[in-house]
């Protein structure tokens, strides 16, 4: 659980994890130099449950590094990211781990998602449609891009992931929607399984990252504070991430060529965004001055 200033929902999120019917896990909390009551809450819970490892960073390194840090500190065969404001049904991990134990071809198991508000009331169903249960990497990759033709909620990233597969990826990188690119690489590495029940509750509230940082440059800084007011060609970064994953993952050459052709389709979908990024690069000195003056 990477966390920064999460006191409002942290206790409820911890309770949902510690109430899992699957008991044999470690809960690693990396506190990104919170300035609210997060530390006190974490220390209280850690004193009551030996499965909790709490560590506090001396400064805010940004969400990307903090997300990666909890994985780097983990030791288990399987890994799950947990947000400080989301909830899981008690049987979530048990159900996911049973699938992963049963089929070594599955690298990610997740459940359907319900969205809740700040009070825990149901808002809507948020379908992921990422049940990639086919053997051929190209078919999984094509199906992935049909779902993530454009960015959308990446709820499956909070599923249970095979650590050996995740360790071969760059993890969460310092650009917007890097979790989407990570899902794309995991789809190349193995099958996804969706549990057809809403065992994951994603909380939508005014302090959620996408709402708390609506300005694009602030969103970039949320991932990595050092990149604030620096040029980021997001569409080109997505393209490179997808390309690099195809190059890096072991597969038959015919599948690799088909994946590259799929990426050509992706480029046609994103010509406008790629072009806008080039224009941004051309006029970046003026754009940067504008952003700095606004702040």
C-alpha positions, -999 to +999 in steps of 0.1 A: +000+000+000+017+032-012+001+061+006+003+099+009-020+119+031-046+091+033-060+096+067-097+100+056-101+064+043-069+047+054-084+028+085-113+014+064-089+003+037-066-014+062-096-031+078-107-046+045-072-060+038-067-074+073-101-090+071-092-112+041-101-149+044-066-156+030-043-150+059-008-157+048+004-123+034+025-093+044+010-058+042+038-033+032+029+003+037+052+029+022+043+064+035+054+091+010+062+117+037+025+123+046+017+155+065-016+144+080-025+117+104-014+088+082+017+079+102-002+076+135-029+054+119-003+031+103+017+028+135-014+019+155-023-008+131+012-021+128+014-025+166-017-047+165-009-070+135+026-085+128+018-089+091+021-051+087+055-036+077+053+003+078+080+025+065+080+062+061+100+081+034+117+114+045+104+132+014+077+128-012+092+108-041+060+109-062+034+082-067+053+062-093+084+056-071+062+048-041+041+023-060+073+006-072+089+007-038+063-015-021+068-042-048+106-040-044+101-045-007+079-075-011+089-112-009+058-131-019+050-154-049+021-131-056+017-093-053-012-069-051-012-031-050-037-016-027-049+020-026-055+037+007-090+046-002-103+015-019-119-016-004-118-054-011-144-080-002-130-105+024-127-133-001-109-112-027-073-125-023-084-161-016-104-162-048-077-146-069-049-168-055-069-199-061-070-191-098-032-183-099-024-215-081-046-235-105-032-221-137+004-211-141-004-194-175-024-167-156-003-137-146-031-115-133-063-122-116-088-095-107-125-091-100-152-069-114-154-034-099-181-014-082-174+024-078-184+038-044-185+074-032-168+090-002-194+075+022-192+040+007-225+043-012-227+025-046-223+048-076-220+025-106-205-007-121-171+000-138-165-029-163-129-038-170-136-063-199-101-076-197-106-113-193-077-123-215-079-161-213-062-170-246-029-187-251-014-167-280+003-134-269-008-116-301-045-124-295-042-112-259-024-081-270-050-073-297-078-079-273-061-056-247-059-028-272-095-032-282-104-024-246-076+002-240-078+018-274-079+050-253-071+055-216-097+044-191-098+031-155-071+006-149-089-014-122-072-047-130-038-032-119-051-037-084-056-074-089-033-101-077-002-104-100+024-131-103+055-115-089+079-133-113+061-117-143+058-083-127+095-083-119+104-084-156+086-052-163+096-015-157+067-014-132+049+020-128+068+047-147+068+084-143+042+094-169+004+097-170-014+063-175+018+043-171-004+017-154-022+012-187+011+005-205+021-019-177-011-038-182-002-041-219+031-057-211+015-081-186-010-091-213+020-102-234+035-122-205+004-142-197-033-146-194-057-124-173-086-139-154-116-119-143-137-131-114-173-123-124-183-107-092-177-071-079-152-079-051-132-047-056-147-014-045-130+017-060-137+049-042-144+080-062-140+112-042-128+147-045-093+139-032-088+110-056-057+117-078-076+122-110-098+148-093-073+164-070-049+170-098-071+179-129-044+201-144-021+181-166+012+194-153+000+188-117-009+152-127+026+147-141+040+160-108+018+136-088+037+108-106+071+124-101+076+158-084+108+163-103+090+163-136+068+193-128+070+219-156+091+196-177+082+185-212+064+152-214+053+138-247+027+115-233+014+098-264+050+092-276+058+078-242+029+054-244+041+043-279+076+037-267+064+017-237+042-005-259+071-010-284+097-017-258+075-043-242+070-062-275+108-060-280+115-073-245+090-101-240+100-136-252+076-149-279+076-165-313+087-142-341+054-145-359+036-132-327+061-104-323+055-092-359+018-094-353+021-073-322+041-047-340+014-046-366-012-041-338+009-012-327+006+003-362-032+002-357-027+020-323-007+047-341-035+053-365-059+057-336-036+082-319-023+103-348-040+134-334-024+130-299+010+122-313+008+152-335-003+175-307+027+162-286+051+173-314+034+207-315+038+209-277+075+202-281+079+229-307+062+255-285+074+242-252+093+273-239+062+294-242+040+267-227+063+262-198+064+299-191+026+300-191+024+271-166+050+286-143+032+320-143-001+304-135+014+288-104 
